[in-house]
Amino acid sequence: MGVRGLRLSIRWWLALAFALIAAVTAFAVATVFSSRASGAFRQRAKELFVGDAFVAAEDMLIQVQTGVPVGRAVANEAGKQDLSMLLVDGRGHVIAAAGDLAGVRVPSAQDARAISRALAGRRFVSEREGGRETVVAMPLRVGHFGALLVAGTQPDLPAELGIVRKQIVEAALLAVLVGAAVGLFVAALISIRLRRIARAAAAVAQGDFDAPLDVGFRDEVGSLAETVNTMRERLQQSFERLAADRDRLHQLLDRLPEGVLVVSPGLELEFANREALRLLPGLRDRAPLPEPWTTFSLRELAARLLEPGAEPAEERLTADDGRAFALIGVPAAASAIVVVADVSERERLERAEREFVANASHELRTPLTTILAAVETLQAGAKEKPEDRDRFIRLIERESARLARLARALLVLARAQTGQEAPRTDPVPLRPLVDEIAEEAPAGVEIRVECEPDAVAVGDATLVEQAVRNLVENAIKYAGSPIGVVVARKGDELSIEVRDSGPGMTAEAASRVFERFQRVGARDPGSFGLGLAIVEQAVRVLGGRVTLDSAPDRGTSVTIVLPAGTPAATAPFGRAA
């Protein structure tokens, strides 16, 4: 097991830390105290030796004064105190010597320096041999005596110094034991408090927020306990708010008209609202996601949404019982959300609308036949004034051709929406189209055209014409004049923008303008609100897109984007049926 795998309780390592601190401190104190004690003892021994030297000198002089010979008196004192003594006269000549200096007639150089200091009237004290021996030289002013040199070892105090050192060691060991005991006690107290904090934190981690933590002393550990308490209370409040928000969210989702499914990464159903349970009766919370349809795999859709980098997905399907469903899948952070809607009624409505368009285009053939018959009659000489006759004939002919194109466009649109027939993909030159629309504008309406001569779109000519005409006619109805038509190529796409400077519309109104039978501020009371809806359907069938930008008092701009083509020899608009 590595060092990182070892686990040592705080009570033990803190006790060891206290013991180590006490040991280091005791060692430092013992070292300093022993050194100072040794120095003090040495100084004290030196002072005692100096005192013994002076006593020996006095006793020697007393013996000399009582008639004891000088040599004997020096020998007596040297032997009594185990000293070495050297007595010299005023010239430094040896008078008597005893002890280790017995028989010396000429002092050594070191002793001579000490004696010369004494003869000069100054006391001299020094140590030699590493401090084990002390030399004292003192002046004597008695008779012909000049100076006395006393040498000897200092009083030995090993016993006293050993006692001190022993006591120091005992004190150090006691300090270590006391430090370890105190550390163990303090560590036990801290460990108990930390364990309480750890238990409280573990309870919070398991979702138990009801047990308060006793703070105890207001120290750092107490502050930590108080922080844990505050965290517990705030987490409890947060979880309560989350639970309340979750309940409100569930209630909101249960009120939605669409079914909502939340799927976990293991393809298990985490949540299903009331509508989802109604649409798909086999759903069960915390159970594997079922396959409600044989024609479509719900589990495959959820699996795609759970993949990294997944994008939202839309699917439409028809169930075995004939019901139509629309599915919208949205990838979430750690789950997938699938919205299920029963669009059977919507499908029926759209089918009815397509039938309405087909019926309307079919009914337009009757007036077209009448108009064409009238044209033939007029051309046969029904009108007496040639100028008026020709003018009305051209008008009727032009409108008849336009109605024929309209009928065909509506039929193409209906067939494309039902999947019966795909629209044609021919090159459609746009400059003749927009010029013709501008020329046919009502009196007083100015249409400003910006279009390159070779601008060509790809699609069915009748649908393209119908979409552009409806945009311009819609702008005339809602905004008046002037109206701008701008055609521009951007890469492989061609945009046709129709903009006006009318009153504009709100965001809410703009979101509904492409719905059928929506009339937003039209000045023409005969408008049915089908213009932009037909535009949107025609553009979608052509594989393009249409966008609207509008705001109150800022006008409206509608843009059609279609695939771009290359110029080709094509009959101009208004000349082909």
C-alpha positions as CSV (number, residue, x, y, z in Angstrom):
1,M,0.0,0.0,0.0
2,G,1.4,3.4,-1.0
3,V,1.7,6.4,1.3
4,R,-1.5,7.9,-0.2
5,G,-3.4,4.8,0.8
6,L,-2.3,5.0,4.5
7,R,-4.9,6.4,6.9
8,L,-3.8,7.8,10.2
9,S,-6.3,9.1,12.7
10,I,-5.9,12.7,13.8
11,R,-5.7,11.7,17.5
12,W,-2.5,9.8,16.8
13,W,-0.7,12.1,14.4
14,L,-1.6,15.1,16.5
15,A,-0.4,13.4,19.6
16,L,2.9,12.5,17.8
17,A,3.1,16.1,16.7
18,F,2.7,17.4,20.2
19,A,5.3,14.8,21.5
20,L,7.7,15.8,18.7
21,I,7.3,19.5,19.5
22,A,7.8,18.8,23.2
23,A,10.9,16.7,22.5
24,V,12.5,19.3,20.3
25,T,11.7,22.0,22.8
26,A,13.0,20.0,25.7
27,F,16.2,19.1,23.8
28,A,16.8,22.7,22.9
29,V,16.2,23.8,26.5
30,A,18.3,21.0,27.9
31,T,21.2,21.9,25.5
32,V,21.1,25.6,26.4
33,F,20.6,24.9,30.1
34,S,23.4,22.3,30.2
35,S,25.8,24.6,28.4
36,R,25.0,27.5,30.7
37,A,25.2,25.3,33.7
38,S,28.5,23.9,32.7
39,G,29.9,27.4,32.1
40,A,28.5,28.6,35.5
41,F,30.0,25.6,37.3
42,R,33.4,26.3,35.6
43,Q,33.3,29.9,36.5
44,R,32.4,29.0,40.1
45,A,35.2,26.5,40.2
46,K,37.7,29.1,39.0
47,E,36.5,31.5,41.7
48,L,36.9,28.8,44.3
49,F,40.4,28.0,43.1
50,V,41.4,31.7,43.3
51,G,40.0,31.8,46.8
52,D,42.0,28.7,47.7
53,A,45.1,30.3,46.2
54,F,44.8,33.4,48.4
55,V,44.1,31.3,51.5
56,A,47.2,29.2,50.8
57,A,49.3,32.4,50.4
58,E,48.1,33.8,53.7
59,D,48.7,30.5,55.5
60,M,52.2,30.3,54.1
61,L,53.0,33.9,55.2
62,I,51.7,33.1,58.7
63,Q,53.9,30.1,58.9
64,V,56.9,32.1,57.7
65,Q,56.2,34.8,60.3
66,T,56.0,32.1,63.0
67,G,59.5,30.9,62.1
68,V,58.8,28.1,59.7
69,P,61.3,28.0,57.0
70,V,60.1,29.4,53.7
71,G,60.6,26.1,51.7
72,R,58.8,24.1,54.4
73,A,55.9,26.6,54.6
74,V,55.5,26.5,50.8
75,A,55.6,22.7,50.8
76,N,53.1,22.5,53.7
77,E,50.5,24.6,51.9
78,A,51.1,22.9,48.6
79,G,50.7,19.5,50.1
80,K,47.7,20.5,52.2
81,Q,45.6,21.7,49.2
82,D,47.2,19.7,46.5
83,L,48.6,22.7,44.8
84,S,51.8,23.6,42.9
85,M,53.4,26.8,44.3
86,L,56.3,28.9,43.1
87,L,57.6,31.8,45.3
88,V,59.9,34.4,43.7
89,D,61.6,37.6,45.0
90,G,61.2,41.0,43.6
91,R,63.5,40.2,40.7
92,G,61.7,37.1,39.7
93,H,64.2,34.6,41.1
94,V,62.8,31.5,42.5
95,I,62.9,31.3,46.4
96,A,60.9,28.1,46.9
97,A,58.8,25.7,44.9
98,A,56.5,22.8,45.8
99,G,54.1,20.3,44.1
100,D,54.5,19.9,40.4
101,L,56.8,22.9,40.4
102,A,59.2,21.5,43.0
103,G,62.8,21.8,41.9
104,V,62.0,24.5,39.3
105,R,64.7,27.2,39.3
106,V,63.8,29.0,36.2
107,P,60.0,29.5,35.5
108,S,58.7,28.5,32.1
109,A,57.9,31.2,29.6
110,Q,54.1,31.0,30.4
111,D,54.7,31.1,34.2
112,A,57.3,33.9,33.7
113,R,54.6,36.1,32.0
114,A,52.2,35.5,34.9
115,I,54.9,36.3,37.5
116,S,55.9,39.5,35.6
117,R,52.2,40.6,35.8
118,A,52.2,39.9,39.5
119,L,55.5,41.7,40.1
120,A,54.0,44.7,38.3
121,G,51.4,44.7,41.0
122,R,48.5,43.1,39.1
123,R,46.8,39.8,39.9
124,F,46.9,37.3,37.1
125,V,44.4,34.5,36.6
126,S,44.4,32.2,33.5
127,E,43.4,28.6,32.4
128,R,45.4,26.1,30.6
129,E,45.1,22.5,29.4
130,G,41.6,23.1,28.1
131,G,40.4,24.7,31.3
132,R,41.3,21.8,33.5
133,E,44.1,23.8,35.3
134,T,44.1,27.3,36.7
135,V,47.1,29.5,37.3
136,V,47.0,32.4,39.7
137,A,49.9,34.8,40.2
138,M,49.5,37.4,42.9
139,P,51.9,40.1,44.2
140,L,53.5,39.8,47.7
141,R,54.9,42.9,49.5
142,V,56.3,41.1,52.5
143,G,60.1,41.1,53.1
144,H,62.0,40.1,50.0
145,F,59.1,38.2,48.6
146,G,58.0,39.5,45.2
147,A,55.2,37.2,43.9
148,L,53.5,33.8,44.4
149,L,52.4,31.6,41.6
150,V,49.8,29.0,42.5
151,A,48.7,26.3,39.9
152,G,46.4,23.4,40.2
153,T,43.2,21.7,38.9
154,Q,39.8,23.4,39.6
155,P,37.6,21.9,42.1
156,D,35.8,18.9,40.4
157,L,32.1,19.2,40.4
158,P,31.1,16.2,38.2
159,A,28.5,15.0,40.7
160,E,26.6,18.2,40.9
161,L,26.8,18.6,37.1
162,G,25.7,15.0,36.6
163,I,22.7,15.6,38.9
164,V,21.7,18.6,36.9
165,R,22.0,16.8,33.6
166,K,20.0,13.9,34.9
167,Q,17.3,16.2,36.1
168,I,17.3,17.9,32.7
169,V,16.9,14.6,30.9
170,E,14.1,13.6,33.3
171,A,12.4,16.9,32.7
172,A,12.7,16.5,29.0
173,L,11.2,13.0,29.0
174,L,8.4,14.2,31.3
175,A,7.8,17.1,28.8
176,V,7.6,14.6,26.0
177,L,5.1,12.4,27.9
178,V,3.0,15.4,28.9
179,G,3.1,16.8,25.4
180,A,2.0,13.5,23.9
181,A,-0.8,13.2,26.5
182,V,-2.0,16.7,25.9
183,G,-1.8,16.2,22.2
184,L,-3.8,12.9,22.5
185,F,-6.4,14.7,24.6
186,V,-6.7,17.7,22.3
187,A,-6.7,15.4,19.2
188,A,-9.5,13.3,20.8
189,L,-11.6,16.4,21.4
190,I,-11.0,17.6,17.9
191,S,-11.6,14.1,16.4
192,I,-14.9,13.8,18.3
193,R,-16.1,17.2,17.0
194,L,-14.9,16.5,13.5
195,R,-16.6,13.1,13.5
196,R,-19.9,14.8,14.4
197,I,-19.4,17.2,11.5
198,A,-18.5,14.2,9.2
199,R,-21.7,12.4,10.3
200,A,-23.8,15.5,9.7
201,A,-22.2,16.0,6.3
202,A,-22.8,12.3,5.4
203,A,-26.5,12.7,6.5
204,V,-26.8,15.7,4.2
205,A,-25.2,13.8,1.3
206,Q,-27.9,11.1,1.8
207,G,-30.7,13.7,1.8
208,D,-31.3,14.0,5.6
209,F,-31.5,17.7,6.4
210,D,-33.5,17.4,9.7
211,A,-30.7,16.7,12.1
212,P,-29.0,19.9,13.4
213,L,-25.3,20.0,14.3
214,D,-24.2,21.1,17.8
215,V,-21.7,23.9,17.2
216,G,-20.0,23.7,20.7
217,F,-17.0,26.0,21.2
218,R,-16.8,29.0,18.9
219,D,-13.4,28.2,17.5
220,E,-12.4,27.2,14.0
221,V,-14.0,23.7,14.3
222,G,-17.1,25.4,15.7
223,S,-17.1,27.8,12.7
224,L,-16.9,24.8,10.4
225,A,-19.8,23.1,12.2
226,E,-21.8,26.4,11.9
227,T,-21.0,26.5,8.2
228,V,-22.2,22.9,7.8
229,N,-25.3,23.8,9.7
230,T,-25.9,26.8,7.4
231,M,-25.2,24.7,4.3
232,R,-27.7,22.1,5.6
233,E,-30.4,24.7,6.1
234,R,-29.8,26.3,2.7
235,L,-29.7,22.9,1.0
236,Q,-32.9,22.0,2.7
237,Q,-34.5,25.2,1.5
238,S,-33.2,24.7,-2.0
239,F,-34.5,21.1,-2.1
240,E,-37.8,22.2,-0.8
241,R,-38.0,24.9,-3.6
242,L,-36.9,22.4,-6.2
243,A,-39.6,20.0,-5.0
244,A,-42.2,22.7,-5.2
245,D,-40.9,23.8,-8.6
246,R,-41.0,20.1,-9.8
247,D,-44.6,19.7,-8.6
248,R,-45.6,22.9,-10.3
249,L,-43.8,21.8,-13.5
250,H,-45.5,18.4,-13.4
251,Q,-48.9,20.2,-12.9
252,L,-48.0,22.5,-15.9
253,L,-47.0,19.6,-18.1
254,D,-50.1,17.7,-17.1
255,R,-52.2,20.6,-18.5
256,L,-50.4,20.7,-21.8
257,P,-52.4,19.4,-24.8
258,E,-49.4,17.6,-26.1
259,G,-47.8,14.5,-24.5
260,V,-44.4,15.0,-23.0
261,L,-41.9,12.1,-22.3
262,V,-38.6,12.4,-20.5
263,V,-36.2,9.5,-21.3
264,S,-33.1,8.6,-19.3
265,P,-29.7,7.5,-20.9
266,G,-30.7,3.9,-20.2
267,L,-33.8,4.4,-22.4
268,E,-36.0,4.3,-19.3
269,L,-39.1,6.5,-19.0
270,E,-38.4,9.1,-16.3
271,F,-41.6,11.1,-16.7
272,A,-44.8,11.1,-18.7
273,N,-47.5,13.7,-18.4
274,R,-51.2,13.0,-18.4
275,E,-51.7,13.5,-22.2
276,A,-48.8,11.2,-23.0
277,L,-50.4,8.5,-20.8
278,R,-53.7,9.0,-22.7
279,L,-52.1,8.9,-26.1
280,L,-49.8,5.9,-25.3
281,P,-51.5,3.8,-22.6
282,G,-48.5,1.4,-22.3
283,L,-46.2,3.9,-20.6
284,R,-44.9,3.3,-17.1
285,D,-42.5,5.5,-15.0
286,R,-39.1,4.0,-14.3
287,A,-39.8,1.2,-16.9
288,P,-38.1,0.6,-20.3
289,L,-39.4,2.9,-23.0
290,P,-42.0,0.9,-25.0
291,E,-42.6,0.8,-28.7
292,P,-46.2,2.0,-29.2
293,W,-46.2,1.9,-33.0
294,T,-45.2,-0.8,-35.5
295,T,-44.5,1.8,-38.2
296,F,-42.0,3.9,-36.2
297,S,-39.4,3.2,-33.4
298,L,-39.7,5.5,-30.5
299,R,-36.7,4.0,-28.8
300,E,-34.5,4.7,-31.9
301,L,-35.6,8.3,-31.8
302,A,-34.7,8.6,-28.1
303,A,-31.4,6.9,-28.7
304,R,-30.5,9.4,-31.4
305,L,-31.4,12.3,-29.1
306,L,-29.1,10.8,-26.4
307,E,-26.0,10.7,-28.6
308,P,-23.3,13.4,-28.1
309,G,-23.9,16.5,-30.3
310,A,-27.5,15.4,-31.1
311,E,-29.8,17.9,-32.8
312,P,-33.5,18.4,-32.3
313,A,-35.6,16.1,-34.5
314,E,-39.1,16.2,-36.0
315,E,-41.0,13.2,-37.1
316,R,-44.5,12.6,-38.4
317,L,-46.1,9.1,-38.6
318,T,-49.4,7.4,-39.1
319,A,-50.3,4.7,-36.6
320,D,-52.0,1.4,-37.4
321,D,-55.4,2.8,-36.3
322,G,-55.1,5.7,-38.9
323,R,-54.2,8.4,-36.4
324,A,-51.5,10.9,-37.3
325,F,-48.8,11.9,-34.8
326,A,-46.2,14.6,-34.8
327,L,-43.1,14.0,-32.7
328,I,-40.6,16.7,-31.7
329,G,-37.4,15.4,-30.0
330,V,-35.1,17.7,-28.0
331,P,-31.8,16.5,-26.5
332,A,-31.4,17.7,-22.8
333,A,-28.4,17.7,-20.5
334,A,-28.6,14.0,-19.4
335,S,-31.9,12.9,-21.0
336,A,-34.1,13.2,-24.0
337,I,-37.5,15.0,-24.2
338,V,-40.0,13.8,-26.7
339,V,-43.2,15.8,-27.4
340,V,-46.0,13.8,-28.9
341,A,-49.1,15.4,-30.5
342,D,-52.1,13.8,-32.1
343,V,-52.4,15.8,-35.4
344,S,-55.1,13.7,-37.0
345,E,-57.6,16.6,-36.9
346,R,-55.0,19.0,-38.2
347,E,-54.3,16.6,-41.1
348,R,-58.0,16.5,-41.9
349,L,-58.1,20.3,-41.9
350,E,-55.1,20.6,-44.2
351,R,-56.6,18.0,-46.5
352,A,-59.9,20.0,-46.6
353,E,-58.0,23.2,-47.4
354,R,-56.1,21.5,-50.2
355,E,-59.5,20.2,-51.5
356,F,-60.8,23.7,-51.3
357,V,-57.9,25.0,-53.4
358,A,-58.4,22.2,-56.0
359,N,-62.1,22.9,-56.1
360,A,-61.5,26.6,-56.5
361,S,-59.1,26.1,-59.3
362,H,-61.5,23.8,-61.0
363,E,-64.3,26.3,-60.7
364,L,-62.2,29.0,-62.2
365,R,-62.3,27.2,-65.6
366,T,-65.9,28.2,-66.2
367,P,-65.3,31.9,-66.2
368,L,-62.2,31.4,-68.2
369,T,-64.2,29.7,-70.9
370,T,-66.7,32.6,-70.9
371,I,-63.9,35.2,-71.1
372,L,-62.2,33.4,-74.0
373,A,-65.5,33.1,-75.8
374,A,-66.1,36.8,-75.4
375,V,-62.7,37.5,-76.8
376,E,-63.5,35.5,-79.9
377,T,-66.7,37.4,-80.3
378,L,-65.0,40.8,-79.9
379,Q,-62.4,39.8,-82.4
380,A,-65.1,38.8,-84.8
381,G,-66.4,42.5,-85.0
382,A,-68.7,43.0,-82.0
383,K,-67.3,46.4,-81.2
384,E,-67.9,49.3,-83.5
385,K,-64.9,51.4,-82.3
386,P,-61.7,49.8,-83.2
387,E,-59.7,51.5,-80.6
388,D,-61.9,50.6,-77.6
389,R,-62.4,47.1,-79.1
390,D,-58.7,46.4,-79.4
391,R,-58.0,47.8,-75.9
392,F,-60.7,45.7,-74.2
393,I,-59.7,42.7,-76.3
394,R,-56.0,43.0,-75.1
395,L,-57.2,43.4,-71.5
396,I,-59.5,40.4,-71.6
397,E,-56.8,38.3,-73.3
398,R,-54.2,39.3,-70.7
399,E,-56.5,38.6,-67.8
400,S,-57.7,35.4,-69.3
401,A,-54.1,34.1,-69.7
402,R,-53.4,35.2,-66.1
403,L,-56.5,33.3,-64.8
404,A,-55.4,30.3,-66.7
405,R,-51.9,30.4,-65.1
406,L,-53.6,30.9,-61.7
407,A,-55.7,27.9,-62.2
408,R,-52.7,25.8,-63.2
409,A,-50.7,27.1,-60.3
410,L,-53.4,26.2,-57.8
411,L,-53.6,22.7,-59.3
412,V,-49.9,22.2,-59.2
413,L,-49.8,23.4,-55.6
414,A,-52.6,21.0,-54.6
415,R,-51.0,18.0,-56.4
416,A,-47.6,18.8,-54.8
417,Q,-49.1,19.0,-51.3
418,T,-50.9,15.7,-51.7
419,G,-47.8,14.1,-53.2
420,Q,-49.5,13.2,-56.4
421,E,-47.2,15.2,-58.7
422,A,-43.9,17.1,-58.0
423,P,-43.6,20.6,-59.4
424,R,-41.5,21.3,-62.5
425,T,-37.9,22.5,-62.0
426,D,-37.4,24.9,-64.9
427,P,-35.2,28.0,-65.2
428,V,-37.5,31.0,-64.4
429,P,-36.2,34.4,-65.5
430,L,-37.3,37.0,-62.9
431,R,-36.6,40.3,-64.6
432,P,-39.5,39.9,-67.1
433,L,-41.8,38.8,-64.3
434,V,-41.1,41.7,-61.9
435,D,-41.3,44.2,-64.8
436,E,-44.7,42.8,-65.9
437,I,-46.0,43.0,-62.3
438,A,-44.8,46.6,-62.0
439,E,-46.5,47.5,-65.3
440,E,-49.8,46.0,-64.1
441,A,-49.8,48.0,-60.9
442,P,-52.9,50.1,-60.2
443,A,-52.8,53.8,-61.0
444,G,-51.0,55.7,-58.3
445,V,-49.0,52.8,-57.0
446,E,-45.2,53.1,-57.6
447,I,-43.2,49.8,-57.7
448,R,-39.4,50.2,-57.7
449,V,-37.6,47.2,-59.1
450,E,-34.0,46.3,-58.5
451,C,-33.2,43.1,-60.5
452,E,-30.3,42.0,-62.7
453,P,-31.3,41.1,-66.3
454,D,-30.0,37.5,-65.9
455,A,-31.5,36.7,-62.5
456,V,-33.0,33.2,-62.8
457,A,-34.7,31.0,-60.3
458,V,-35.3,27.2,-60.5
459,G,-38.9,25.9,-60.1
460,D,-42.3,25.8,-61.6
461,A,-42.9,29.1,-63.4
462,T,-46.6,29.4,-62.5
463,L,-45.9,28.8,-58.8
464,V,-43.0,31.4,-58.8
465,E,-45.2,33.9,-60.6
466,Q,-48.1,33.3,-58.2
467,A,-45.8,33.7,-55.1
468,V,-44.3,37.0,-56.3
469,R,-47.6,38.4,-57.5
470,N,-49.3,37.6,-54.2
471,L,-46.5,39.3,-52.3
472,V,-46.8,42.5,-54.4
473,E,-50.7,42.5,-54.3
474,N,-50.5,41.9,-50.5
475,A,-48.2,44.9,-50.1
476,I,-50.5,47.0,-52.2
477,K,-53.5,46.0,-50.1
478,Y,-51.8,46.6,-46.7
479,A,-49.3,49.5,-47.4
480,G,-50.0,51.3,-50.7
481,S,-47.1,53.1,-52.4
482,P,-44.1,53.0,-52.9
483,I,-43.2,49.3,-52.9
484,G,-39.7,47.9,-53.5
485,V,-39.0,44.6,-55.2
486,V,-35.3,43.6,-54.9
487,V,-33.9,40.4,-56.5
488,A,-30.4,39.4,-55.5
489,R,-28.3,36.3,-56.0
490,K,-26.4,34.9,-53.0
491,G,-24.4,31.9,-53.9
492,D,-26.7,29.0,-55.0
493,E,-29.8,30.9,-53.8
494,L,-31.9,33.7,-55.2
495,S,-33.8,36.1,-52.8
496,I,-36.8,38.1,-53.8
497,E,-37.6,40.8,-51.3
498,V,-40.8,42.8,-51.4
499,R,-40.8,45.7,-48.9
500,D,-43.1,48.5,-48.1
501,S,-43.2,51.5,-45.9
502,G,-46.6,50.8,-44.4
503,P,-47.8,50.7,-40.8
504,G,-46.1,47.4,-40.1
505,M,-47.4,44.9,-37.5
506,T,-46.8,43.6,-34.0
507,A,-44.8,40.5,-33.3
508,E,-47.9,38.6,-32.4
509,A,-49.6,39.5,-35.7
510,A,-46.4,38.8,-37.7
511,S,-46.4,35.3,-36.2
512,R,-49.8,34.5,-37.8
513,V,-49.6,36.1,-41.2
514,F,-48.8,32.9,-43.0
515,E,-51.9,31.2,-41.6
516,R,-54.9,30.8,-43.8
517,F,-57.7,33.4,-43.6
518,Q,-55.7,35.7,-41.4
519,R,-56.4,39.4,-42.2
520,V,-54.2,41.9,-40.4
521,G,-55.1,45.4,-41.2
522,A,-56.1,45.0,-44.9
523,R,-57.6,48.0,-46.5
524,D,-59.5,45.9,-49.0
525,P,-62.7,44.6,-47.4
526,G,-62.9,41.8,-50.0
527,S,-59.6,40.3,-48.8
528,F,-59.8,36.7,-47.4
529,G,-56.4,36.5,-45.9
530,L,-55.1,33.8,-48.3
531,G,-52.3,35.6,-50.1
532,L,-49.4,35.0,-47.8
533,A,-50.6,31.5,-46.9
534,I,-50.5,30.6,-50.6
535,V,-47.1,32.2,-50.9
536,E,-45.8,30.1,-48.0
537,Q,-47.2,26.9,-49.4
538,A,-45.9,27.6,-52.9
539,V,-42.4,28.4,-51.7
540,R,-42.3,25.3,-49.5
541,V,-43.3,23.1,-52.5
542,L,-40.6,24.8,-54.6
543,G,-38.0,23.8,-51.9
544,G,-37.4,27.4,-50.8
545,R,-38.3,29.4,-47.7
546,V,-40.0,32.6,-46.9
547,T,-39.3,35.1,-44.0
548,L,-41.1,38.2,-42.8
549,D,-39.6,41.2,-40.9
550,S,-42.0,43.8,-39.6
551,A,-42.5,46.2,-36.7
552,P,-45.1,48.9,-35.9
553,D,-44.4,52.1,-37.9
554,R,-41.4,50.5,-39.6
555,G,-43.0,48.8,-42.6
556,T,-42.9,45.2,-43.6
557,S,-40.4,43.2,-45.6
558,V,-41.1,39.7,-47.0
559,T,-38.3,37.7,-48.6
560,I,-38.6,34.5,-50.7
561,V,-35.4,32.4,-51.1
562,L,-35.4,30.0,-54.0
563,P,-32.7,27.9,-55.7
564,A,-30.8,29.9,-58.3
565,G,-30.4,28.8,-61.9
566,T,-28.6,29.9,-65.1
567,P,-30.2,32.0,-67.8
568,A,-32.1,30.1,-70.5
569,A,-34.3,30.9,-73.5
570,T,-37.7,31.1,-71.9
571,A,-40.9,32.8,-72.9
572,P,-41.6,36.0,-70.9
573,F,-44.3,36.0,-68.3
574,G,-47.7,37.0,-69.5
575,R,-47.1,35.3,-72.9
576,A,-47.2,31.7,-71.9
577,A,-50.4,30.0,-70.6
